[in-house]
């Protein structure tokens, strides 16, 4: 039996999306009805399309009777998570040939690392890179040479961008192909401790670099449960990649077998004319992805990305949906920063198979869905393994391998999910509450106001924040400066909390998957630049942040607020440097975070 709240929210999304979803599916039907457009290309067009092929691939494409898979890759060897993709295209091509198909690299998309740009001007391009990736994906597939698509991407804005672009070609079967996390390094608790020591001036640059290097130390996805690993978990829960493929290490023979299976599966779907992305990306699978995110305390970035991705498929989701689903979804995982374990520990404790079985059997996710592996979620509750060298899916674990990391639905870490919607006269915001201790979830304190994230560090070092306070960092929204992530604020605020002060962060910027133990009301909409009351907050104003009731309020008389003028700093420096000049006009097109913060979607 489906949980009544999950069923209610799902039905509301379906009803709300009727017109836009029907319009989207009609467009996909029209594209599919034209058949593989490769056969309609002129001789000159087609010759260009396979001129770069080698061996039998060219002859196969000439005959027009074999499937051709378009690979969109986000490979670069600066991102540890994407470095393994260097060898994937040749391996995929070989796998496709084994089943009588062809594969071509249709295009590459940019993949920036938020870990590198954190606290730097380049971070202001991060959110907009999602739009660039979506458009680049569409450009790659626009050659109309393809019968199916494989998407190679893992991290932050990359998976959402690939999805949004691929949904424009939703008549094609499409699979994501992950690469897996790096081995566990320096424990997250130790890394966080060194960061806080550095913020207090107790350790040197060399000591901090040594700790960071011991944490992020090899090819593979970063092991904390940030946006990259949240992407993987959600995409698998939505049935868009093979069951159990998210968290297998890059060099594991099982990873090679799963990549081979993904390539052959998209060929099979293309040959059978099944598994359209448009059909798999349904309202019920969207809800499944949100519930899996909430049940594991995943990245708050997905509150924007899942909204934007859904809109690309004609599905309208909002933060109220997230809030109600969170109230009905128990927290079943604790992975840093929502605990001390990393994603490898989650995988070893039972991982996706155990999680999906608990959610399905508890009536929290829909089983009557299409996936890239077929109908229903049975296979997603099983575990892939190599048996005498052959890939098989075996019965999933019946109990958690570690109750400190992953729990059964009748023994959750808490009764509700990992996120909370906050609303009040300051607007709407989201908070990742799964990592915030109950005693820190209600803060009422005077505001300390910054228009620049970099100014906070100076105030902290000068002792100006050694008090109960709500730190307001404004003009960090999409249109102001591209909505950068503000992780550099976490260590000093955590130090203040450890000193016994009641402290919270309120911002129209982002904190994403690394939101930690300090209560952070983020993504405030409307943003300060766009008429948000945040622009009228003055130092010393009392602000109430209550994660238990979902309140975020500026406790100032309305008449007094009506007489105030919004503070608007000079933002012109956001328009140049580190490539920002190329995006300054594009930035003005970004929508509110509550509707996906996209410049591409209505």
Legacy VTK file of the C-alpha trace (Angstrom):
# vtk DataFile Version 3.0
C-alpha trace
ASCII
DATASET POLYDATA
POINTS 602 float
0.000 0.000 0.000
1.306 3.438 -0.926
1.796 5.910 1.878
-1.209 8.266 1.595
0.937 11.418 1.630
3.194 10.100 -1.123
0.129 9.149 -3.154
-1.502 12.539 -2.565
1.557 14.534 -3.615
2.096 12.318 -6.662
-1.494 12.751 -7.790
-1.242 16.502 -7.251
1.879 16.663 -9.425
0.178 14.601 -12.131
-2.906 16.843 -12.100
-0.856 20.050 -12.023
1.268 18.855 -14.930
-1.470 17.519 -17.207
-1.234 20.177 -19.901
2.539 20.623 -19.954
3.201 16.880 -19.740
0.791 16.140 -22.582
2.440 18.808 -24.714
5.897 17.363 -24.021
4.875 13.773 -24.795
3.176 14.889 -28.004
6.430 16.482 -29.146
8.333 13.297 -28.370
5.733 11.224 -30.254
6.185 13.466 -33.287
9.957 13.052 -33.176
9.658 9.289 -32.812
7.155 9.012 -35.669
9.753 10.364 -38.073
11.895 7.333 -37.321
15.703 7.334 -37.147
16.532 10.560 -38.952
19.854 9.103 -40.076
17.907 7.436 -42.881
16.534 10.798 -44.031
19.872 12.549 -44.326
21.198 13.401 -47.762
24.158 11.419 -49.013
26.472 14.321 -48.241
25.044 14.705 -44.723
25.358 10.991 -44.021
28.873 10.781 -45.407
29.947 13.511 -43.023
28.213 11.638 -40.215
30.294 8.497 -40.512
33.473 9.834 -42.152
35.366 9.509 -38.894
34.315 5.895 -38.236
36.794 3.062 -38.569
36.505 -0.522 -39.732
33.078 -2.085 -39.995
31.319 0.803 -38.213
31.255 2.881 -41.400
29.806 0.050 -43.454
27.240 -0.703 -40.761
26.047 2.907 -40.729
25.880 2.938 -44.532
23.422 0.060 -44.450
21.056 1.944 -42.081
19.927 -1.291 -40.423
21.909 -1.150 -37.194
21.417 0.999 -34.133
23.780 3.901 -33.544
24.327 5.070 -29.962
25.306 8.672 -29.291
27.711 9.141 -26.377
27.661 12.487 -24.580
30.690 12.680 -22.332
31.673 15.078 -19.574
35.199 13.668 -19.456
38.095 15.733 -18.272
41.024 14.631 -16.147
40.874 17.526 -13.700
37.707 16.201 -12.056
38.603 13.088 -10.124
35.066 11.769 -10.640
35.297 12.129 -14.424
38.901 11.066 -14.966
37.893 7.378 -15.380
35.727 8.304 -18.378
38.860 8.609 -20.559
38.624 4.960 -21.580
34.837 4.629 -21.677
34.103 5.573 -25.326
36.336 2.856 -26.797
34.993 0.285 -24.323
31.398 1.273 -25.110
32.022 1.066 -28.849
33.403 -2.447 -28.439
30.403 -3.501 -26.359
27.963 -2.110 -28.905
29.713 -3.958 -31.738
29.254 -7.233 -29.851
25.467 -6.852 -30.143
25.450 -5.611 -33.737
25.326 -1.898 -33.066
27.552 1.150 -33.456
28.454 3.943 -31.028
29.865 7.401 -31.681
30.920 10.185 -29.354
28.236 12.709 -30.222
29.719 15.505 -28.148
31.479 16.638 -25.032
30.161 18.974 -22.371
32.057 21.119 -19.847
32.464 19.789 -16.345
33.706 22.223 -13.748
34.665 21.207 -10.227
32.982 23.167 -7.473
35.656 21.899 -5.116
38.296 23.804 -7.094
36.247 26.991 -7.561
34.901 27.089 -3.986
35.229 30.619 -2.642
36.640 31.829 -5.978
35.079 34.019 -8.706
34.852 31.007 -11.006
32.171 29.536 -8.716
29.831 32.210 -10.054
29.729 30.269 -13.340
28.849 26.996 -11.631
25.053 27.108 -11.715
25.014 28.550 -15.215
27.238 25.702 -16.378
24.157 23.493 -16.013
22.431 25.476 -18.770
25.544 25.308 -20.952
25.718 21.526 -20.458
22.044 21.146 -21.369
22.525 23.143 -24.560
25.777 21.344 -25.428
24.014 17.993 -24.978
21.314 19.094 -27.396
23.920 20.302 -29.890
25.650 16.924 -29.776
22.429 15.006 -30.350
21.119 17.451 -32.965
22.987 15.609 -35.727
20.086 13.144 -35.648
22.414 10.223 -36.269
21.353 8.298 -33.185
18.916 5.637 -32.025
19.890 5.791 -28.342
21.985 7.819 -25.937
24.556 7.122 -23.223
25.311 9.969 -20.814
28.689 10.014 -19.067
28.476 12.423 -16.146
28.416 12.401 -12.365
29.000 15.676 -10.563
27.012 18.683 -9.400
25.513 20.603 -12.336
26.596 18.011 -14.886
23.978 15.310 -14.345
21.100 17.833 -14.253
22.408 19.534 -17.402
22.800 16.243 -19.249
19.274 15.256 -18.233
17.728 18.542 -19.335
19.468 18.345 -22.704
18.664 14.677 -23.270
14.985 15.251 -22.462
14.777 17.318 -25.653
15.493 13.980 -27.346
13.237 12.030 -25.004
12.020 9.791 -27.823
15.372 7.977 -27.579
16.251 5.310 -25.003
18.854 6.844 -22.701
21.052 5.531 -19.897
23.442 7.213 -17.505
26.784 5.446 -17.102
28.467 6.208 -13.735
32.137 5.688 -12.876
32.069 5.228 -9.090
33.596 6.780 -5.955
37.258 6.960 -4.972
38.395 4.758 -2.048
37.823 6.116 1.446
40.556 8.484 2.594
40.978 10.667 5.662
37.813 10.242 7.767
35.386 13.116 7.330
35.332 13.924 11.046
39.097 14.425 11.029
38.968 16.541 7.857
36.260 18.788 9.356
38.273 19.164 12.554
41.355 20.336 10.644
39.233 22.842 8.694
37.914 24.307 11.937
41.427 24.407 13.416
42.584 26.300 10.342
39.701 28.757 10.666
40.861 29.452 14.231
44.465 29.894 13.101
45.657 26.807 14.966
47.168 24.938 11.989
49.131 26.035 8.931
48.336 26.021 5.217
50.567 22.981 4.857
48.608 21.031 7.482
45.297 21.931 5.866
46.529 20.962 2.405
47.823 17.664 3.762
44.411 16.881 5.271
42.516 17.865 2.140
44.886 15.816 -0.034
44.391 12.785 2.191
40.631 13.160 1.795
40.476 13.858 -1.960
43.245 11.566 -3.077
42.534 9.539 -6.224
40.312 9.100 -9.292
36.633 8.670 -8.467
33.828 10.692 -6.977
34.494 12.525 -3.699
33.226 10.222 -0.978
31.158 12.635 1.112
27.418 12.755 0.423
27.331 15.965 -1.566
25.621 16.796 -4.820
27.659 14.363 -6.948
26.731 11.281 -4.925
23.194 12.616 -4.422
22.933 12.775 -8.222
23.979 9.154 -8.509
21.554 7.951 -5.852
18.630 9.911 -7.304
19.293 8.916 -10.923
19.391 5.255 -9.923
16.233 5.600 -7.810
14.512 7.100 -10.865
15.463 4.079 -12.959
17.798 5.972 -15.282
20.903 3.845 -14.753
21.458 0.169 -14.127
20.534 -1.168 -10.672
23.366 -1.092 -8.166
25.737 0.759 -10.489
26.078 4.029 -8.591
28.762 3.280 -6.012
30.994 0.562 -7.457
34.647 1.737 -7.481
36.244 2.830 -10.792
38.809 0.032 -11.032
36.586 -2.782 -9.819
35.988 -5.503 -12.478
32.303 -5.191 -11.571
32.416 -1.573 -12.763
33.739 -2.716 -16.148
30.974 -5.302 -16.391
28.283 -2.742 -15.514
29.544 -0.323 -18.164
29.498 -3.122 -20.729
25.952 -4.030 -19.665
24.782 -0.411 -19.917
26.090 -0.119 -23.479
24.416 -3.353 -24.521
21.176 -2.444 -22.767
20.750 0.840 -24.638
21.373 -1.054 -27.898
18.749 -3.621 -26.915
16.216 -0.913 -26.085
16.926 0.887 -29.360
16.525 -2.292 -31.399
13.261 -3.115 -29.621
12.073 0.519 -29.781
11.449 0.524 -26.034
12.538 2.467 -22.975
12.113 6.023 -24.208
13.595 8.553 -21.803
10.335 10.523 -22.044
8.370 7.595 -20.615
10.838 6.619 -17.895
11.082 10.244 -16.772
7.540 10.142 -15.389
5.815 11.863 -12.493
6.075 8.715 -10.372
9.786 8.317 -11.018
10.331 11.981 -10.163
8.638 11.366 -6.807
10.758 8.230 -6.329
13.888 10.304 -6.820
12.779 12.987 -4.360
11.833 10.414 -1.711
15.193 8.639 -2.055
16.957 11.992 -1.683
14.972 12.865 1.442
15.381 9.408 2.988
19.158 9.798 2.804
19.584 13.475 3.709
20.978 14.356 0.289
22.073 17.602 -1.303
19.853 20.674 -1.177
21.064 21.513 -4.693
18.619 18.891 -5.892
15.721 21.054 -4.686
16.570 23.234 -7.681
17.858 20.637 -10.112
15.006 18.158 -9.762
12.537 21.004 -10.304
14.349 22.127 -13.469
14.844 18.589 -14.768
11.168 17.789 -14.252
10.090 20.933 -16.100
12.177 19.812 -19.073
9.865 16.770 -19.181
6.695 18.823 -18.746
6.366 17.929 -15.043
5.770 20.742 -12.535
7.225 20.153 -9.078
7.593 22.747 -6.326
9.147 23.088 -2.869
5.814 22.424 -1.168
5.916 18.978 -2.733
9.383 18.449 -1.258
8.182 19.640 2.151
5.187 17.290 2.293
7.189 14.345 0.996
9.842 15.069 3.636
7.255 14.922 6.406
6.221 11.446 5.228
9.709 10.081 4.587
11.863 8.718 7.430
15.596 9.355 7.435
17.285 6.008 6.802
20.921 6.984 6.173
23.636 8.977 7.861
26.458 9.824 5.463
28.744 12.832 5.942
27.862 15.661 6.476
24.744 13.998 7.829
26.953 11.555 9.785
30.540 10.367 9.927
30.389 7.575 7.317
31.178 8.116 3.646
29.433 6.806 0.536
31.600 3.672 0.467
30.371 2.803 3.968
26.791 3.327 2.761
27.417 0.967 -0.158
28.995 -1.651 2.100
26.107 -1.432 4.571
23.612 -2.510 1.916
23.549 0.552 -0.293
20.987 1.103 -2.968
19.511 -2.396 -2.929
18.668 -2.235 0.771
17.466 1.377 0.564
15.204 0.750 -2.438
13.726 -2.386 -0.900
12.937 -0.547 2.331
11.314 2.357 0.505
9.357 0.103 -1.847
8.144 -2.318 0.784
7.240 0.609 3.039
5.003 2.131 0.349
7.168 5.226 -0.029
8.138 4.819 -3.681
6.132 3.720 -6.693
6.769 0.224 -8.036
4.561 0.587 -11.141
7.182 2.470 -13.145
9.328 1.931 -16.217
13.099 1.874 -15.817
16.053 1.309 -18.125
16.141 -2.236 -16.706
12.463 -2.985 -17.384
9.165 -2.714 -15.547
9.088 -2.243 -11.778
11.810 -2.009 -9.160
12.534 -5.657 -8.390
15.986 -5.519 -9.966
16.741 -2.261 -8.119
16.292 -4.143 -4.847
18.965 -6.631 -5.896
22.759 -6.397 -5.929
24.952 -6.767 -9.026
27.839 -9.225 -8.746
30.283 -11.152 -10.903
29.594 -14.883 -10.706
32.284 -16.881 -12.500
33.023 -13.771 -14.537
29.411 -13.142 -15.550
27.331 -10.186 -14.393
24.298 -11.236 -12.385
21.872 -9.561 -10.008
21.578 -11.432 -6.713
19.107 -11.122 -3.845
19.658 -7.900 -1.959
20.524 -7.785 1.759
17.645 -8.371 4.145
19.179 -6.258 6.886
21.624 -3.391 7.133
25.267 -4.204 7.486
25.743 -1.192 9.778
22.875 0.431 11.704
25.003 3.546 12.272
25.012 4.194 8.527
21.863 2.661 7.018
18.687 1.540 8.744
15.468 -0.283 8.090
12.254 1.659 7.716
10.978 0.522 11.130
14.110 1.865 12.851
14.875 5.239 11.233
17.303 7.860 12.457
14.364 10.260 12.536
10.741 10.086 11.523
10.973 12.736 8.802
13.286 13.394 5.885
16.452 15.387 5.632
15.030 18.730 4.429
12.685 21.419 5.619
10.895 24.180 3.731
11.058 27.499 5.583
8.551 30.256 4.869
7.828 33.695 6.248
8.090 37.363 5.390
11.695 36.826 4.238
10.386 34.486 1.547
10.894 30.774 1.002
14.068 28.875 1.815
15.251 25.309 2.271
17.337 23.831 5.065
19.158 20.529 5.282
18.084 19.579 8.798
19.379 16.014 8.880
22.808 17.145 10.104
21.553 19.856 12.497
21.156 18.802 16.128
17.679 19.460 17.580
19.027 22.054 20.028
20.311 24.121 17.093
17.164 24.053 14.958
15.542 27.126 16.518
17.526 30.376 16.453
16.232 33.852 17.259
19.031 36.397 17.256
20.132 39.767 15.849
21.280 39.937 12.260
24.851 40.500 11.125
24.698 41.508 7.473
27.156 40.953 4.615
26.802 41.744 0.922
29.985 39.816 0.163
30.809 36.301 1.330
34.505 37.173 1.662
33.812 39.850 4.285
32.609 37.255 6.781
36.065 35.796 7.339
37.474 39.169 8.359
34.630 39.777 10.794
35.136 36.320 12.274
38.874 36.829 12.775
38.231 40.227 14.358
35.910 38.636 16.928
32.909 40.575 15.668
30.832 37.390 15.408
31.502 36.102 18.920
27.855 36.384 19.932
24.446 34.926 19.231
23.653 36.022 15.695
21.936 35.245 12.424
24.520 35.780 9.691
22.851 37.234 6.602
24.836 36.909 3.359
22.752 38.482 0.618
23.088 39.331 -3.080
24.248 35.776 -3.700
21.187 34.755 -5.743
21.030 33.609 -9.382
20.662 37.049 -10.954
22.985 38.865 -8.543
26.086 36.761 -9.097
25.047 33.342 -10.392
24.277 31.849 -6.963
27.656 30.432 -5.915
28.026 27.815 -3.206
29.213 29.299 0.079
31.075 26.408 1.712
33.897 28.693 2.854
31.437 30.015 5.442
30.961 26.630 7.099
34.177 26.325 9.176
33.981 29.749 10.915
30.257 29.365 11.628
30.872 25.869 13.015
33.578 27.305 15.294
31.119 29.902 16.615
28.590 27.181 17.318
31.216 25.103 19.124
32.021 28.148 21.286
28.465 28.005 22.566
26.924 30.774 20.503
23.549 30.384 18.847
24.220 30.994 15.190
22.440 30.480 11.868
23.070 31.399 8.241
20.421 33.065 6.070
21.293 33.581 2.411
19.953 33.688 -1.129
23.055 31.722 -2.120
23.717 27.978 -1.963
25.382 25.567 0.451
24.421 22.338 -1.353
25.331 18.862 -0.182
27.950 20.060 2.271
25.445 21.893 4.457
26.471 20.719 7.904
25.741 21.166 11.580
25.057 24.916 11.445
21.415 25.704 10.562
21.519 27.274 7.091
18.408 28.762 5.475
19.494 28.862 1.855
18.107 29.546 -1.629
15.914 32.344 -0.215
13.404 33.378 -2.847
12.812 36.035 -3.944
16.489 36.934 -3.892
17.672 40.296 -2.578
18.224 41.676 -6.081
14.699 40.756 -7.180
12.595 42.472 -4.528
13.293 40.099 -1.662
12.889 41.476 1.850
16.426 40.272 2.495
17.554 43.552 0.884
15.941 45.553 3.711
17.487 43.684 6.639
19.622 45.929 8.834
22.309 44.935 11.347
20.720 44.177 14.699
17.284 43.256 13.311
15.921 40.190 15.045
15.469 37.167 12.802
13.785 33.906 13.734
14.795 30.657 12.036
12.739 27.686 13.193
13.389 24.404 11.416
10.806 22.611 13.569
7.854 24.713 12.394
9.288 25.855 9.054
9.428 29.575 9.908
11.858 32.201 8.711
10.841 35.695 9.792
12.290 39.161 10.055
10.874 40.399 13.371
10.487 44.042 12.394
7.249 46.023 12.317
5.665 46.104 8.866
5.215 49.874 8.935
8.881 50.299 9.700
9.815 47.937 6.872
7.590 49.872 4.458
9.592 53.000 5.157
12.968 51.352 4.569
14.816 51.457 1.276
16.402 48.296 -0.049
20.175 48.272 0.248
21.707 47.659 -3.157
25.494 47.390 -3.330
27.583 47.898 -6.447
27.487 44.528 -8.190
29.387 45.567 -11.314
32.466 43.573 -10.343
30.384 40.415 -10.819
30.305 41.114 -14.553
33.930 40.464 -15.478
36.911 38.288 -14.704
37.272 34.483 -14.879
34.945 34.389 -17.879
32.067 36.087 -16.071
31.830 38.763 -18.776
30.566 36.087 -21.186
27.710 35.219 -18.823
26.587 38.595 -17.457
23.550 38.856 -19.762
22.739 35.169 -19.414
22.689 35.558 -15.625
19.841 38.075 -15.810
17.659 35.353 -17.394
17.956 32.906 -14.497
14.663 32.153 -12.770
13.939 31.817 -9.075
15.415 28.740 -7.331
11.878 27.640 -6.448
11.158 26.975 -10.126
14.590 25.557 -10.933
16.780 28.672 -11.377
16.901 27.940 -15.106
17.259 30.296 -18.045
16.052 27.675 -20.521
12.654 26.597 -19.229
9.310 28.341 -18.928
LINES 1 603
602 0 1 2 3 4 5 6 7 8 9 10 11 12 13 14 15 16 17 18 19 20 21 22 23 24 25 26 27 28 29 30 31 32 33 34 35 36 37 38 39 40 41 42 43 44 45 46 47 48 49 50 51 52 53 54 55 56 57 58 59 60 61 62 63 64 65 66 67 68 69 70 71 72 73 74 75 76 77 78 79 80 81 82 83 84 85 86 87 88 89 90 91 92 93 94 95 96 97 98 99 100 101 102 103 104 105 106 107 108 109 110 111 112 113 114 115 116 117 118 119 120 121 122 123 124 125 126 127 128 129 130 131 132 133 134 135 136 137 138 139 140 141 142 143 144 145 146 147 148 149 150 151 152 153 154 155 156 157 158 159 160 161 162 163 164 165 166 167 168 169 170 171 172 173 174 175 176 177 178 179 180 181 182 183 184 185 186 187 188 189 190 191 192 193 194 195 196 197 198 199 200 201 202 203 204 205 206 207 208 209 210 211 212 213 214 215 216 217 218 219 220 221 222 223 224 225 226 227 228 229 230 231 232 233 234 235 236 237 238 239 240 241 242 243 244 245 246 247 248 249 250 251 252 253 254 255 256 257 258 259 260 261 262 263 264 265 266 267 268 269 270 271 272 273 274 275 276 277 278 279 280 281 282 283 284 285 286 287 288 289 290 291 292 293 294 295 296 297 298 299 300 301 302 303 304 305 306 307 308 309 310 311 312 313 314 315 316 317 318 319 320 321 322 323 324 325 326 327 328 329 330 331 332 333 334 335 336 337 338 339 340 341 342 343 344 345 346 347 348 349 350 351 352 353 354 355 356 357 358 359 360 361 362 363 364 365 366 367 368 369 370 371 372 373 374 375 376 377 378 379 380 381 382 383 384 385 386 387 388 389 390 391 392 393 394 395 396 397 398 399 400 401 402 403 404 405 406 407 408 409 410 411 412 413 414 415 416 417 418 419 420 421 422 423 424 425 426 427 428 429 430 431 432 433 434 435 436 437 438 439 440 441 442 443 444 445 446 447 448 449 450 451 452 453 454 455 456 457 458 459 460 461 462 463 464 465 466 467 468 469 470 471 472 473 474 475 476 477 478 479 480 481 482 483 484 485 486 487 488 489 490 491 492 493 494 495 496 497 498 499 500 501 502 503 504 505 506 507 508 509 510 511 512 513 514 515 516 517 518 519 520 521 522 523 524 525 526 527 528 529 530 531 532 533 534 535 536 537 538 539 540 541 542 543 544 545 546 547 548 549 550 551 552 553 554 555 556 557 558 559 560 561 562 563 564 565 566 567 568 569 570 571 572 573 574 575 576 577 578 579 580 581 582 583 584 585 586 587 588 589 590 591 592 593 594 595 596 597 598 599 600 601
